[in-house]
Amino acid sequence: MIQEMATLVRARDRVRVRGGMRLSGRLRVSGAKNAAVALLPATLLASAPVELAQVPEITDVEVMVSILRKLGAQVDFEDGVARVWPDGPISHEVPYEDAKRVRASSLLLGALLARQGRAVVPLPGGCDIGPRPLDLHLKGLGELGARVRVEHGYVVAEADRLVGSEIYLDFPSVGATENLMMAATAAEGTTVIYNAAKEPEVVDLANFLTAMGARVVGAGTDLVRIQGGSRLTGTSYTIIPDRIEAGTYLLAALATRGEIVLENVIPKHLESLLAKLEEAGARIEVGLDHLAASCPRRPSAISVKTLPYPGFPTDLQPQLTAFLLTAEGTSIVTERVFEDRFRHVDELKRMGAQIRTDSRTAIISGVERLTGAPVTATDLRTGAALVIAALSATGETVIDQFHHVRRGYDRMVEKLAELGADIEYW
């Protein structure tokens, strides 16, 4: 049995794509990965059961659920619904083997410190896309009164009591904003976070905390105010749709000169992408909770620069790069968030892409067509970019290390097949 399971895991770590098929159809977008991995730790702040709906069934969520269970919470997770009973004894120490698999494990710092007064969390893992230090997290927790140190690969945070404070973030870090919001719910008095991240996932966490009884004002702006000391209780809450998944499938369809209708989306969260796609020649129709898009001919070259929200998201940069590989003219993509987020370039070159990089800029000379080749997904969004390129290429592409993609996409292979892609685990 163990050998059979190992064989199954290996089989699902490689995907074969026969390109050239025009994607067409309707697709329902899953709940947001980057919201789910923040809301699950936040359930530990509740004094009664919590129910989360529209939770994506992805590896990162499975790992976070495993961590919560090992900490002592009871968690049922089935059919996109997570039910958490956090009211029993909870450990303050996050297990290393799970934490090293998912970067969002760092979000347990704020939750455990608020609940227990102590948190011992391994330095996190996740995708290798350049340095993402926890300095802003630790500095902010220190300003709330915590004693924080890093030793033997663990972050140790302790506080006899947390006290509200004014905290300025040198960079609008999503993770730091979320950790500080959670910790501040248990602080005495008011906490103000300046230069806070504005991402929709931060707003979703604030709305979830509010639904549990916290007092959080200003999420979605660069100044967030938290009035601490409220007793948080259980609630039922639905996670927002995943804007990155929506953008990925949108780009995949348009890269094949196809057409797609996306359901369960918040179009405002995709405004920066939609503007760039229209600039490239795509036709976009926006509804209240859905959108339709088509691109029957080669797109035009464009320039784009990633920035914190509401700018163009770094998590869509590799996928947009793949879309632009067959654009007419020369496109310029500048990465301003992560310094090492061009890992996909060398793999895309195997497929005939004409790209050169200079520091944080990629210059893409569009070609008429790509050709299939064996490639490797080195991280989550690189894997998504390779899928898009493979769908638009002629011939067969085999993508290895597909487990990276399963970290953030719920049933990607199955969903693309429903749109007409010739794609299968291999």
C-alpha positions in Angstrom: 0.0 0.0 0.0 2.8 2.5 0.9 4.5 1.7 -2.4 1.3 2.3 -4.3 0.8 5.7 -2.6 4.3 6.7 -3.4 3.8 5.7 -7.1 0.6 7.9 -7.1 2.4 10.9 -5.7 5.2 10.6 -8.3 2.6 10.2 -11.1 0.9 13.4 -10.0 4.2 15.3 -10.0 4.4 15.4 -13.8 1.9 16.8 -16.3 1.8 16.3 -20.0 0.2 19.0 -22.2 -0.4 18.7 -26.0 -0.7 22.3 -27.1 -2.5 24.1 -29.8 -6.0 23.6 -28.5 -8.2 26.7 -28.2 -9.6 27.0 -24.7 -13.3 27.9 -24.5 -16.0 27.7 -21.8 -17.1 28.8 -18.3 -15.1 28.3 -15.2 -15.9 28.9 -11.5 -13.0 30.4 -9.5 -12.1 28.9 -6.2 -11.6 30.6 -2.9 -8.4 32.7 -2.5 -5.3 30.8 -1.4 -3.6 33.8 0.1 -6.8 34.6 2.1 -7.3 31.0 3.3 -3.8 30.6 4.7 -4.3 33.8 6.8 -7.9 33.1 8.0 -7.1 29.6 9.2 -4.5 30.8 11.7 -6.9 33.5 12.8 -9.4 30.9 13.8 -7.2 30.3 16.8 -8.3 33.7 18.2 -11.9 32.5 18.6 -13.4 31.2 21.8 -16.1 29.1 19.9 -16.3 27.1 16.7 -15.6 28.8 13.3 -16.8 27.7 9.9 -15.0 28.9 6.7 -16.6 28.3 3.3 -15.0 28.4 -0.1 -11.7 27.1 1.2 -9.6 25.9 -1.8 -8.5 22.3 -1.7 -4.8 22.9 -2.2 -1.6 21.7 -0.6 -0.9 24.9 1.3 -4.3 24.7 2.9 -3.9 21.0 3.7 -0.6 21.8 5.4 -2.1 24.6 7.4 -5.0 22.4 8.5 -2.4 19.8 9.6 -0.6 22.4 11.7 -3.8 23.5 13.4 -4.6 19.9 14.3 -1.1 19.3 15.7 -1.4 22.5 17.8 -4.5 21.0 19.4 -7.5 22.4 17.4 -10.1 20.1 16.0 -10.5 20.7 12.3 -12.9 19.1 9.8 -12.2 19.9 6.2 -14.4 18.6 3.4 -15.9 19.9 0.2 -14.4 23.3 0.5 -15.7 23.9 4.1 -13.3 24.0 7.1 -14.9 23.8 10.6 -12.5 24.6 13.4 -13.0 24.0 17.1 -10.2 26.1 18.7 -11.5 26.3 22.2 -9.4 23.4 23.7 -5.8 23.5 24.9 -3.5 24.9 22.1 0.2 24.4 21.9 2.4 27.5 21.3 5.0 25.6 19.2 4.5 25.0 15.5 5.9 21.7 14.2 8.9 22.1 12.0 8.1 19.5 9.4 4.9 21.2 8.4 6.1 24.8 8.8 9.0 24.3 6.3 6.5 23.4 3.6 4.5 26.7 3.6 5.6 30.3 4.0 2.2 31.2 5.5 3.2 29.3 8.7 4.7 32.6 9.8 1.2 34.0 10.2 0.8 31.8 13.3 3.2 34.2 15.1 0.5 36.9 15.6 -2.3 34.4 16.3 -0.4 32.3 18.9 1.1 35.4 20.5 -2.4 36.9 20.9 -3.9 33.7 22.2 -1.1 32.2 24.3 1.3 35.0 25.0 4.0 32.9 23.5 4.7 31.6 20.0 7.6 29.4 18.7 7.4 29.2 14.9 10.1 27.8 12.6 11.4 30.1 10.0 9.1 29.5 7.1 9.5 27.6 3.8 7.5 28.1 0.5 8.6 29.2 -2.9 12.2 30.3 -3.5 11.6 33.7 -5.3 14.2 35.8 -3.4 14.6 37.0 0.2 11.4 37.6 2.1 12.7 38.3 5.6 10.4 38.5 8.7 12.1 41.7 9.9 9.0 43.8 9.6 6.9 41.2 11.4 9.3 40.9 14.3 9.9 44.6 14.6 6.1 45.3 14.7 5.5 42.6 17.3 8.3 44.1 19.4 6.5 47.5 19.3 3.4 45.7 20.7 5.5 44.7 23.7 6.6 41.2 22.7 10.1 40.0 23.4 11.2 38.5 20.0 14.3 36.5 19.1 15.5 34.1 16.5 17.3 31.0 17.7 18.2 27.6 16.2 16.0 28.3 13.2 12.9 29.3 15.2 11.3 32.6 15.9 10.4 32.9 19.6 7.9 35.6 20.6 6.8 36.1 24.2 4.7 38.7 26.0 3.3 39.1 29.5 0.8 41.5 27.9 0.5 43.2 24.6 0.0 47.0 24.4 -1.4 49.0 21.5 1.2 51.0 19.6 1.7 53.1 16.4 3.7 50.9 13.9 5.2 52.1 10.6 6.0 49.5 8.0 9.0 50.3 5.8 7.3 48.3 3.1 3.6 47.5 2.8 4.1 43.8 3.6 1.0 41.6 3.4 2.3 39.1 5.9 3.5 41.7 8.4 0.2 43.6 8.2 -1.8 40.4 8.8 0.4 39.2 11.7 0.2 42.6 13.4 -3.6 42.8 12.9 -4.0 39.4 14.6 -1.7 40.2 17.5 -3.3 43.7 18.0 -6.7 42.2 18.6 -5.4 41.0 22.0 -3.4 44.2 22.8 -4.5 46.8 25.4 -5.6 50.0 23.7 -5.4 51.0 20.1 -2.8 49.9 17.4 -2.3 51.9 14.3 -0.4 50.4 11.3 0.9 52.9 8.9 1.9 52.0 5.3 -0.2 48.9 5.7 -0.7 46.5 2.8 -3.9 47.1 0.9 -4.4 43.7 -0.8 -7.9 42.2 -0.9 -6.6 39.3 1.2 -5.7 41.8 4.0 -9.3 43.2 3.8 -10.7 39.7 3.9 -8.8 39.0 7.1 -10.0 42.2 8.6 -13.6 41.4 7.7 -13.2 37.9 9.3 -11.7 39.4 12.5 -14.6 41.8 12.6 -17.1 39.0 12.1 -15.6 37.4 15.2 -16.0 40.6 17.2 -12.8 42.4 16.7 -12.7 46.2 16.0 -10.7 46.8 12.8 -11.0 50.0 10.7 -9.3 51.1 7.6 -8.3 47.8 5.9 -7.8 48.4 2.2 -6.1 51.7 2.9 -2.6 52.4 4.1 -3.7 53.1 7.7 -5.3 50.3 9.7 -6.6 50.9 13.2 -7.3 48.0 15.6 -8.9 48.5 19.0 -7.7 45.6 21.1 -9.2 43.7 24.0 -12.4 42.4 22.5 -13.3 38.8 23.2 -13.5 37.0 19.8 -16.2 34.4 19.3 -17.1 31.9 16.6 -18.6 32.8 13.2 -19.4 31.5 9.7 -17.5 33.2 6.9 -17.0 32.8 3.2 -13.5 33.4 1.8 -13.2 35.8 -1.2 -12.5 34.4 -4.7 -8.9 33.9 -5.8 -7.9 36.8 -8.0 -4.6 35.1 -9.0 -6.3 31.9 -10.0 -8.8 34.0 -12.0 -6.0 35.9 -13.7 -4.1 32.6 -14.5 -7.1 31.0 -16.3 -7.9 34.3 -18.0 -4.3 34.4 -19.4 -4.4 30.7 -20.3 -7.5 31.1 -22.4 -6.3 34.2 -24.1 -2.9 32.8 -24.8 -4.6 30.0 -26.9 -6.7 32.7 -28.7 -9.7 31.4 -27.0 -12.6 32.8 -25.0 -13.6 32.3 -21.4 -16.3 33.3 -18.9 -15.1 33.4 -15.3 -17.7 33.1 -12.6 -17.3 33.9 -8.9 -14.9 36.7 -9.3 -14.6 40.2 -7.9 -13.7 42.2 -11.0 -12.3 45.2 -9.0 -9.5 42.9 -7.7 -8.4 42.3 -11.3 -8.5 45.8 -12.6 -4.7 46.1 -13.1 -4.6 42.9 -15.2 -7.8 43.7 -17.2 -6.4 47.1 -18.1 -3.2 45.5 -19.4 -5.1 42.8 -21.3 -7.2 45.4 -23.0 -4.1 47.4 -23.9 -2.8 44.1 -25.5 -5.9 43.8 -27.6 -8.2 41.5 -25.6 -11.9 42.1 -25.5 -13.2 42.2 -21.9 -16.8 42.3 -20.6 -17.2 42.9 -16.9 -20.3 41.9 -14.8 -21.1 42.1 -11.1 -19.5 38.8 -10.2 -18.3 37.5 -13.5 -16.3 38.5 -16.6 -15.9 37.4 -20.1 -12.8 37.7 -22.3 -11.5 36.8 -25.7 -8.4 37.4 -27.8 -8.9 36.0 -31.3 -5.5 37.2 -32.7 -1.9 37.7 -31.5 -1.8 40.3 -28.7 0.1 43.5 -29.0 3.3 44.0 -27.0 2.9 45.9 -23.7 5.0 47.1 -20.8 4.1 46.3 -17.2 5.6 46.8 -13.8 4.7 44.8 -10.6 3.8 46.8 -7.5 1.9 46.3 -4.3 -1.9 46.4 -4.7 -3.6 48.1 -6.4 -0.6 47.8 -8.8 0.0 44.8 -11.0 0.4 41.7 -8.8 3.8 40.0 -8.7 1.9 36.7 -8.4 0.7 37.2 -12.0 4.0 38.3 -13.4 5.2 34.9 -14.6 1.8 34.1 -16.2 1.6 37.4 -18.0 5.2 36.9 -19.2 4.1 33.5 -20.7 1.1 35.2 -22.4 3.3 37.9 -24.0 5.7 35.4 -25.5 3.7 35.3 -28.7 2.8 39.0 -28.8 3.6 41.2 -31.8 6.6 43.4 -30.9 8.7 43.8 -27.8 7.2 43.7 -24.3 9.0 44.9 -21.2 8.2 43.3 -17.8 9.7 44.9 -14.6 9.6 43.1 -11.3 9.5 45.5 -8.4 8.4 43.3 -5.5 10.6 40.2 -5.4 14.2 40.4 -6.6 14.5 36.8 -7.9 11.2 36.2 -9.7 12.5 35.4 -13.2 13.1 31.7 -12.5 10.6 30.9 -15.2 12.6 32.6 -18.0 15.2 29.8 -18.5 12.4 27.2 -18.6 10.4 29.3 -21.1 13.4 29.6 -23.3 13.4 25.8 -23.7 10.1 26.3 -25.5 11.5 28.9 -28.0 10.8 32.1 -26.0 12.9 35.0 -26.9 13.6 36.7 -23.5 16.6 38.5 -22.0 16.8 39.7 -18.5 18.6 42.7 -17.0 18.5 42.8 -13.3 14.7 43.1 -12.5 13.6 43.6 -16.1 12.6 41.1 -18.7 12.6 42.1 -22.4 10.4 39.8 -24.5 10.6 39.7 -28.3 7.4 38.0 -29.4 7.6 34.9 -31.6 4.8 33.5 -33.8 4.7 30.2 -31.9 6.3 28.2 -29.1 7.2 24.6 -29.3 6.7 21.9 -26.7 9.7 20.8 -24.5 10.4 19.1 -21.2 10.4 21.8 -18.5 10.5 22.0 -14.7 8.3 24.0 -12.3 10.6 25.5 -9.8 7.9 27.3 -7.8 4.1 27.8 -7.8 3.8 30.7 -10.3 6.5 29.5 -12.5 4.6 26.2 -12.9 1.4 28.2 -13.8 3.4 30.2 -16.4 4.8 26.9 -17.9 1.2 25.6 -18.2 0.1 28.7 -20.1 3.1 28.5 -22.5 2.5 24.7 -23.0 -1.2 25.3 -23.9 -0.2 27.8 -26.6 2.7 25.8 -28.0 2.8 23.3 -30.8 3.6 19.7 -29.8 4.0 18.1 -26.4 5.3 19.6 -23.2 6.0 17.7 -20.0 6.1 19.7 -16.8 8.0 18.1 -14.0 7.7 19.0 -10.2 4.0 19.8 -10.6 3.6 19.6 -6.9 4.5 23.3 -6.8 1.4 24.1 -8.8 -0.8 22.0 -6.5 0.2 24.3 -3.6 -1.9 27.1 -5.0 -4.4 25.8 -7.6 -7.4 23.8 -6.8 -7.8 21.0 -9.5 -5.9 22.9 -12.2 -5.6 19.9 -14.6 -9.2 19.1 -14.3 -10.4 22.6 -14.8 -8.3 23.2 -17.9 -9.5 19.9 -19.3 -13.1 21.2 -18.9 -12.1 24.2 -21.1 -10.8 21.9 -23.8 -7.1 21.6 -23.0 -5.3 18.3 -23.8 -3.7 18.0 -20.4 -3.2 15.0 -18.0 -1.1 13.7 -15.2 1.6 11.6 -16.6 
